[in-house]
Amino acid sequence: MILLDKVSRSFTVGDQQVTALRDIDLNIAAGDYVSIMGPSGSGKSTLLNLIGLLDRPSSGTYKLDGGNVTDLSDEQQAKVRSEKVGFVFQSFHLVPRLTAAMNIELPLILAGITPDRRKARVQQLLEDYGLTDRAGHKPDQLSGGQRQRVAIARATGMHPAVLLADEPTGNLDQATGREVMNLLEQLVAQHVALIVVTHDPVIGSRASRQIHMVDGRIISENKAPADASDSTTDTR
């Protein structure tokens, strides 16, 4: 599903060259549940943006769902992103002037889905995420948990193969955070590759694969076996 081969990412800041990712090798299959952890500045968000086709590697190769997406044009990358990738953010990123239903519908409109199919899909998503009675409410009329459920519904409207969650519980209390994680984890059973960036070790430990980054490198990976007993594989 996701294959990164010797991927690096560098930026020019003033007169300095900053390397955010260094020779990243990563293979994530359909239905994998992966958390990415590390201190601030370790490259977590840069890696997530690159996987989500919001950024490009400076070197190396990125293959998504069997296709090489490294050198696609901006328009081609946008099409692949729309069809294959969903995003859930800490700050929800909902459009303030749109209702919950309209926020969910927006990616479907941009993808050219017909009105009848859009309506049916939005109604199903509102039902699936317990938002039917909040369909006409705008974001400032919703609780944090409800806003994140709208964001998840919006992210899954196109049936993405990959769902990227950047600190999805960061603005939520613990109980609501657990509810949101349960919703995200249900998607793994549908063979969605779920990748969660988090500073929270409790949230990170829920994943079956826990990747640890420092200074733009993957320094280790913990894999939870099927029997949930502890097992560690060090990739250094």
C-alpha positions as CSV (number, residue, x, y, z in Angstrom):
1,M,0.0,0.0,0.0
2,I,2.7,2.5,1.1
3,L,6.3,2.0,0.2
4,L,9.0,4.6,1.0
5,D,12.5,3.8,-0.3
6,K,15.4,5.9,1.0
7,V,13.2,9.0,1.2
8,S,14.7,12.3,2.5
9,R,13.3,15.8,2.7
10,S,15.3,19.0,3.1
11,F,14.3,22.6,3.3
12,T,16.2,25.9,2.8
13,V,15.6,28.2,5.7
14,G,17.4,31.5,5.1
15,D,20.9,30.5,4.2
16,Q,20.7,27.1,6.0
17,Q,19.8,23.7,4.7
18,V,17.5,21.8,7.2
19,T,17.0,18.1,6.7
20,A,13.6,17.0,8.1
21,L,13.7,13.4,6.9
22,R,16.7,11.2,6.4
23,D,16.7,8.0,4.4
24,I,13.3,6.8,5.5
25,D,12.4,3.2,4.5
26,L,8.8,2.3,5.3
27,N,6.3,-0.3,4.2
28,I,2.7,-0.1,5.3
29,A,0.1,-2.6,4.1
30,A,-3.7,-2.3,3.8
31,G,-5.2,-2.6,7.2
32,D,-2.0,-1.8,9.1
33,Y,-2.5,0.3,12.2
34,V,0.6,2.5,12.7
35,S,1.5,5.2,15.2
36,I,4.4,7.6,14.6
37,M,5.9,9.1,17.8
38,G,8.9,11.2,18.7
39,P,9.9,14.6,20.1
40,S,9.0,17.9,18.4
41,G,11.1,18.4,15.4
42,S,11.7,14.7,14.8
43,G,10.0,14.7,11.4
44,K,6.7,13.1,12.3
45,S,4.5,15.7,10.6
46,T,6.8,16.0,7.6
47,L,6.5,12.3,7.1
48,L,2.7,12.4,7.4
49,N,2.5,15.3,4.9
50,L,4.7,13.4,2.5
51,I,2.6,10.2,2.8
52,G,-0.5,12.4,2.3
53,L,0.9,13.9,-0.9
54,L,1.0,17.4,0.7
55,D,4.7,17.4,0.2
56,R,7.4,15.8,-1.9
57,P,10.6,14.0,-1.1
58,S,13.9,15.7,-2.0
59,S,15.2,12.2,-2.8
60,G,14.1,8.6,-2.7
61,T,10.9,7.0,-4.1
62,Y,7.3,6.9,-2.8
63,K,4.9,4.3,-4.1
64,L,1.2,4.4,-3.1
65,D,-1.1,1.5,-3.9
66,G,1.4,0.1,-6.4
67,G,1.9,3.3,-8.3
68,N,5.0,5.6,-8.2
69,V,3.7,9.0,-7.0
70,T,7.0,10.6,-6.5
71,D,7.2,12.7,-9.6
72,L,3.5,13.2,-10.4
73,S,2.4,16.7,-11.3
74,D,0.5,18.7,-8.7
75,E,-2.8,18.0,-10.4
76,Q,-2.1,14.3,-10.6
77,Q,-1.1,14.2,-6.9
78,A,-4.3,16.0,-6.0
79,K,-6.4,13.5,-7.8
80,V,-4.6,10.5,-6.1
81,R,-4.9,12.3,-2.8
82,S,-8.7,12.9,-3.3
83,E,-9.3,9.2,-4.2
84,K,-7.0,7.4,-1.8
85,V,-6.1,9.5,1.3
86,G,-8.2,10.9,4.1
87,F,-7.0,13.4,6.8
88,V,-8.0,14.0,10.4
89,F,-6.4,16.9,12.2
90,Q,-6.0,18.0,15.8
91,S,-7.8,21.3,15.1
92,F,-10.6,19.6,13.0
93,H,-10.1,22.1,10.0
94,L,-13.9,22.3,9.4
95,V,-15.3,25.2,7.4
96,P,-16.9,27.5,10.0
97,R,-19.7,28.7,7.7
98,L,-20.8,25.2,6.6
99,T,-23.1,22.9,8.5
100,A,-21.9,19.4,9.6
101,A,-23.6,17.8,6.6
102,M,-22.1,20.3,4.2
103,N,-18.6,19.9,5.6
104,I,-18.9,16.1,5.1
105,E,-20.2,16.7,1.6
106,L,-17.5,19.1,0.5
107,P,-14.9,16.5,-0.6
108,L,-17.6,14.6,-2.5
109,I,-18.4,17.8,-4.4
110,L,-14.8,18.5,-5.2
111,A,-14.5,14.9,-6.5
112,G,-17.4,15.3,-8.9
113,I,-19.8,12.9,-7.2
114,T,-23.3,13.3,-8.5
115,P,-25.8,15.0,-6.2
116,D,-28.0,11.9,-5.6
117,R,-24.9,9.8,-4.6
118,R,-23.6,12.6,-2.4
119,K,-26.8,12.9,-0.5
120,A,-27.1,9.2,0.1
121,R,-23.4,9.0,1.2
122,V,-23.7,12.0,3.5
123,Q,-26.8,10.6,5.2
124,Q,-25.1,7.3,5.7
125,L,-22.1,8.9,7.2
126,L,-24.2,11.1,9.5
127,E,-25.9,7.9,10.7
128,D,-22.7,5.9,11.1
129,Y,-21.1,8.6,13.3
130,G,-24.1,9.5,15.4
131,L,-24.5,12.9,13.8
132,T,-28.0,12.8,12.3
133,D,-29.4,15.2,14.8
134,R,-26.4,17.6,14.3
135,A,-26.5,17.6,10.5
136,G,-27.7,21.3,10.3
137,H,-25.4,22.6,13.0
138,K,-22.3,24.6,12.3
139,P,-18.9,23.8,13.9
140,D,-19.3,26.4,16.7
141,Q,-22.5,24.7,17.7
142,L,-20.8,21.3,18.2
143,S,-18.8,19.9,21.0
144,G,-15.1,19.0,20.4
145,G,-16.0,15.3,20.0
146,Q,-18.8,16.1,17.6
147,R,-16.5,18.2,15.5
148,Q,-13.9,15.4,15.3
149,R,-16.6,12.9,14.3
150,V,-17.6,15.3,11.5
151,A,-14.0,15.5,10.5
152,I,-13.7,11.7,10.5
153,A,-16.9,11.4,8.4
154,R,-15.5,13.9,6.0
155,A,-12.2,12.1,5.8
156,T,-13.9,8.7,5.0
157,G,-16.5,10.0,2.5
158,M,-14.4,8.9,-0.5
159,H,-13.6,5.4,1.0
160,P,-9.8,6.2,1.3
161,A,-7.3,3.4,1.3
162,V,-5.2,5.4,3.8
163,L,-6.3,7.6,6.7
164,L,-3.8,10.0,8.3
165,A,-4.5,11.3,11.7
166,D,-2.3,14.1,13.1
167,E,-2.8,14.4,16.9
168,P,-6.5,13.5,16.5
169,T,-7.2,13.6,20.3
170,G,-5.0,16.7,21.1
171,N,-8.0,19.0,21.7
172,L,-10.2,16.5,23.4
173,D,-10.6,15.3,27.0
174,Q,-9.6,11.7,27.7
175,A,-13.0,10.1,27.5
176,T,-13.8,11.9,24.2
177,G,-10.4,11.0,22.9
178,R,-11.0,7.3,23.6
179,E,-14.3,7.5,21.7
180,V,-12.6,9.1,18.7
181,M,-9.8,6.5,18.7
182,N,-12.4,3.7,18.8
183,L,-14.1,5.2,15.7
184,L,-10.7,5.5,13.9
185,E,-9.7,1.9,14.9
186,Q,-13.0,0.5,13.4
187,L,-11.7,1.5,10.0
188,V,-8.7,-0.8,10.3
189,A,-11.2,-3.8,10.1
190,Q,-12.3,-2.4,6.8
191,H,-8.6,-2.7,5.5
192,V,-7.9,1.0,5.8
193,A,-4.3,1.7,6.6
194,L,-4.5,4.0,9.7
195,I,-1.5,6.1,10.5
196,V,-1.6,8.2,13.7
197,V,1.0,10.9,14.7
198,T,0.9,11.5,18.4
199,H,2.9,12.8,21.3
200,D,0.7,10.7,23.7
201,P,2.3,7.3,24.5
202,V,-1.0,5.9,25.6
203,I,-2.6,6.7,22.2
204,G,0.5,5.5,20.4
205,S,0.6,2.2,22.3
206,R,-2.9,1.3,20.9
207,A,-1.4,0.8,17.4
208,S,-0.2,-2.6,16.3
209,R,3.0,-1.0,15.0
210,Q,4.7,1.9,16.9
211,I,7.3,3.8,15.0
212,H,9.7,6.0,16.9
213,M,11.5,9.0,15.2
214,V,14.4,11.2,16.2
215,D,16.1,13.8,14.1
216,G,14.3,12.8,10.9
217,R,15.1,9.1,11.2
218,I,13.1,6.0,12.2
219,I,15.2,4.7,15.1
220,S,13.0,1.8,16.2
221,E,9.7,0.0,15.7
222,N,7.6,-1.9,18.2
223,K,5.2,-4.5,16.9
224,A,2.3,-5.8,19.0
225,P,1.7,-9.5,18.3
226,A,-1.7,-11.0,17.8
227,D,-1.8,-12.2,21.4
228,A,-1.1,-8.6,22.6
229,S,2.0,-9.7,24.5
230,D,5.0,-7.3,24.3
231,S,7.4,-7.7,21.4
232,T,10.0,-5.3,20.1
233,T,11.9,-5.1,16.9
234,D,14.7,-2.5,16.7
235,T,15.4,-1.3,13.2
236,R,18.6,0.7,14.0
